[in-house]
Amino acid sequence: MKARNLFNRDEMLKMNIQTLKERGVSVEDIAEVAYQQQAKWSKDISMKACIDSVEKILSLRDTFHLLQLGAEIDRLTEENLIREPLREILNSDLGMFGIDELFGLELAGLYGTIGKTNFGDIDVNKPLIVGRLNSDGKAEKTMCHTFLDDIVGAIAAAASTRVAQIVNENEALREPGYRHIQFKFDE
């Protein structure tokens, strides 16, 4: 039987959650980063909204591909199945490597410039699970989180941006001058 290469959103969500779990990360860990980042700008957010946003982002095809590939590269590095000199570059999370940040920027960029800006903030400050992944990957030569810390940070950045967009949309709908406009997609 031929292996599958296409999956629906529910399947991608489940596989992404499983891959994260295998790497020591939960949806709640990521949502906590998103919440912390967004709570400083808006009091109208909830942890549930952040969890929902993380799950939405984990169900996207681009997220699926980036997360699965990045986690697999990290795993292969841990098992010494990547050849030198790349293995040592990945094991040390060399600052000049930058490809891991490209994964993060691409993923966060699904939510535009603000998503990328939020990712930059998370990448520099490394809050909560992002910091733990980064330090564990650098301290333990048996663990590699070169890609995962950036991917997790990018998912949190995208979730934070998505929550902000929802809050802003809700505020706009409450404006006194708001006039409901119905768009027709069949024209």
Secondary structure, DSSP 4 states (H G I P E B T S, - for coil): -PPP----HHHHHHHHHHHHHHTT--HHHHHHHHHHHHHTT-SS--HHHHHHHHHHHHTSHHHHHHHHHHHHHHHHHHTT-SPTTHHHHHHTT-TTT-HHHHHHHHHHGGGHHHHHHHHHHHHHH--HHHHHHHHHHHH-TT---TTHHHHHHHHHHHHHHHHHHHHHHHHHHHSTT-------TT-
